[in-house]
Amino acid sequence: MSTISVFDMAGNQVSETELSDAVFGVTPNEAVMHAMVVNYLANQRQGTQSTLTRTEVSGGGRKPWRQKGTGHARQGSTRAPQWVHGGIALGPKPRDYSYSLNKKVRRLAMKSALSTKVIDNNLIVLDALTLDSYKTKTVVEMLKALGVEGKALIVTAEADAKVIKSAANIPGVKTAAVNTLNVYDILNHDKFIVVKNAVGKIEEVYA
């Protein structure tokens, strides 16, 4: 068990908490994290790109000139790929890019990403994150008090509408609940800010 400081929203250290070595203390596996990031990005692809083949382009039903005797190369349609306004040869068609990784790989990747934040001292634990109203200024002041610069991921135990909307307009800041947490977001943000009760949930899921 490693011990980490717990801060309040004003940036003051209020206590300490222990992190499970089974989740936050593993040796990071870069290959597995890379595989998980590639998988996440592939699953985000819409796959709706589409081009028209020569059979789908309008026109071209008549043979442009007779087969022999004109001096031209033989042609059967003005919509063949070599013609202007012709169809596309071997172009992309709608497809599903998504695929899945097995459960052990996904769990190891998550543990590796979380452990990376601990090793790099980029994990910040908050004792609580409560907002009385939808106020971006409150979140900005909290990040400033915690000394957070650049991209930050704020993780709560449950989805909190006030936190989500208050942080939505801050460049580089993203919010997530424990059940929506993913390896890509963890690695893509410099600071990992997590509420204390969310730490318990993460350990409960991944320990």
C-alpha positions in Angstrom: 0.0 0.0 0.0 1.3 3.4 -1.0 0.2 6.6 0.8 -0.9 9.7 -1.0 -2.0 13.1 0.2 -5.6 14.2 -0.1 -6.5 17.8 -0.9 -9.6 19.9 -0.6 -10.9 22.2 -3.4 -8.8 25.1 -2.0 -5.6 23.2 -2.5 -5.0 22.4 1.2 -3.8 19.0 2.3 -6.5 17.6 4.6 -5.5 14.0 5.1 -3.8 11.0 3.5 -5.1 7.8 2.0 -3.7 4.5 1.0 -3.7 3.3 -2.6 -4.0 -0.4 -3.5 -0.8 -1.7 -5.0 -2.9 -4.2 -7.0 -4.3 -1.3 -9.0 -2.1 1.8 -8.6 1.3 0.0 -8.0 1.7 -2.4 -10.9 4.7 -2.2 -13.3 3.3 -0.4 -16.4 3.0 -2.5 -19.5 3.5 -0.1 -22.4 2.6 -2.7 -25.1 -0.7 -3.4 -23.5 -1.5 0.3 -23.0 -0.6 0.9 -26.7 -2.9 -1.9 -27.8 -5.7 -0.5 -25.7 -5.3 3.0 -27.1 -5.3 1.7 -30.7 -8.4 -0.3 -29.9 -10.2 2.7 -28.4 -9.4 4.9 -31.4 -10.5 2.2 -33.8 -13.8 1.8 -32.0 -14.4 5.6 -32.3 -14.3 5.5 -36.1 -17.7 5.9 -37.7 -16.7 4.0 -40.8 -19.2 5.8 -43.0 -16.8 6.8 -45.8 -18.0 5.7 -49.2 -17.0 6.1 -52.8 -18.9 5.2 -56.0 -17.7 2.4 -58.2 -18.2 2.3 -62.0 -21.5 0.5 -61.5 -22.8 3.2 -59.2 -21.8 6.4 -61.1 -24.6 7.9 -63.2 -24.3 7.5 -66.9 -21.8 5.5 -69.1 -24.3 3.0 -70.4 -23.4 3.6 -74.1 -20.2 2.4 -75.6 -18.4 5.7 -76.5 -17.1 4.5 -79.9 -17.0 1.4 -81.9 -14.5 -1.3 -80.9 -12.2 -1.2 -83.9 -10.9 1.1 -86.5 -10.9 4.5 -84.7 -7.3 4.7 -83.6 -8.6 5.0 -80.0 -8.1 2.4 -77.3 -11.1 0.3 -76.9 -13.6 1.6 -74.3 -16.8 0.1 -73.1 -18.0 3.0 -70.8 -17.2 6.6 -70.0 -17.6 5.8 -66.3 -14.5 3.4 -66.1 -12.0 4.6 -63.5 -9.6 6.1 -66.0 -12.2 8.5 -67.2 -13.0 12.0 -65.7 -16.2 11.6 -63.8 -15.6 7.8 -63.8 -16.0 5.5 -60.8 -13.4 4.9 -58.1 -11.4 1.7 -58.3 -10.9 0.0 -55.0 -12.2 3.0 -53.0 -13.3 2.8 -49.4 -16.8 1.5 -48.5 -18.7 1.7 -45.2 -17.3 -0.8 -42.8 -17.1 -1.5 -39.0 -13.6 -0.8 -37.6 -14.4 -1.9 -34.1 -12.9 -5.0 -32.4 -12.5 -6.1 -28.8 -9.6 -7.1 -26.6 -9.9 -9.8 -24.0 -10.8 -8.9 -20.4 -7.3 -9.5 -18.9 -5.7 -7.2 -21.4 -8.2 -4.4 -20.7 -7.7 -4.7 -16.9 -3.9 -4.8 -17.2 -4.0 -1.7 -19.5 -6.2 0.2 -17.0 -3.9 -0.7 -14.0 -0.8 0.2 -16.0 -2.3 3.6 -17.0 -3.3 4.4 -13.3 0.1 3.3 -12.0 1.8 5.5 -14.6 0.0 8.5 -13.1 1.2 7.6 -9.6 4.8 7.0 -10.8 4.9 10.4 -12.6 3.3 12.2 -9.6 0.4 13.2 -11.8 -2.3 11.7 -9.5 -4.3 14.2 -7.3 -6.9 12.9 -4.8 -9.7 15.3 -3.7 -11.5 14.7 -0.5 -14.8 15.9 -2.1 -15.9 17.7 -5.2 -19.2 19.5 -4.5 -20.6 22.4 -6.5 -23.6 24.5 -5.3 -24.4 25.7 -8.8 -23.3 25.5 -12.5 -20.1 27.6 -12.2 -17.1 27.3 -14.4 -15.2 29.8 -12.3 -15.3 27.4 -9.3 -13.6 24.6 -11.2 -11.0 27.0 -12.7 -10.2 28.3 -9.2 -9.9 24.7 -7.9 -7.5 23.7 -10.7 -5.4 26.8 -10.0 -5.3 26.0 -6.3 -4.2 22.5 -7.0 -1.4 23.8 -9.3 -2.9 22.1 -12.4 -1.8 23.3 -15.8 -2.4 21.8 -19.2 -4.8 18.9 -19.7 -6.6 17.4 -16.8 -9.1 14.5 -16.3 -11.5 14.9 -13.4 -13.0 11.6 -12.2 -16.0 11.3 -9.9 -17.7 8.2 -8.4 -21.0 9.0 -10.2 -21.9 11.2 -13.1 -22.5 14.7 -11.7 -24.2 17.2 -14.0 -22.9 20.2 -12.2 -19.3 19.1 -12.4 -19.7 18.0 -16.0 -21.2 21.3 -17.3 -19.0 23.5 -15.1 -15.9 22.0 -16.5 -17.2 21.7 -20.1 -16.0 25.1 -21.2 -12.4 24.8 -19.8 -9.9 23.9 -22.6 -8.1 20.7 -22.0 -10.3 19.6 -19.0 -12.5 16.6 -19.2 -14.8 14.8 -16.7 -15.6 11.2 -16.3 -17.4 8.8 -13.9 -15.7 5.6 -12.8 -17.9 3.5 -15.1 -16.9 5.6 -18.2 -13.2 5.7 -17.4 -10.9 4.5 -20.2 -7.1 4.1 -20.8 -7.0 6.7 -23.7 -8.4 9.5 -21.6 -6.0 8.7 -18.7 -3.0 8.8 -20.9 -4.1 11.7 -23.0 -4.4 14.0 -20.0 -1.4 15.3 -18.0 -3.1 15.3 -14.5 -5.5 12.7 -13.2 -7.7 14.3 -10.5 -9.9 11.8 -8.7 -12.3 12.2 -5.8 -11.6 10.0 -2.8 -14.8 8.0 -3.0 -14.0 7.3 -6.7 -10.7 5.8 -5.7 -12.5 3.2 -3.6 -14.8 2.4 -6.6 -11.8 2.0 -9.0 -10.1 -0.3 -6.5 -13.3 -2.3 -6.1 -13.6 -2.8 -9.8 -10.0 -3.5 -10.8 -8.3 -5.0 -7.6 
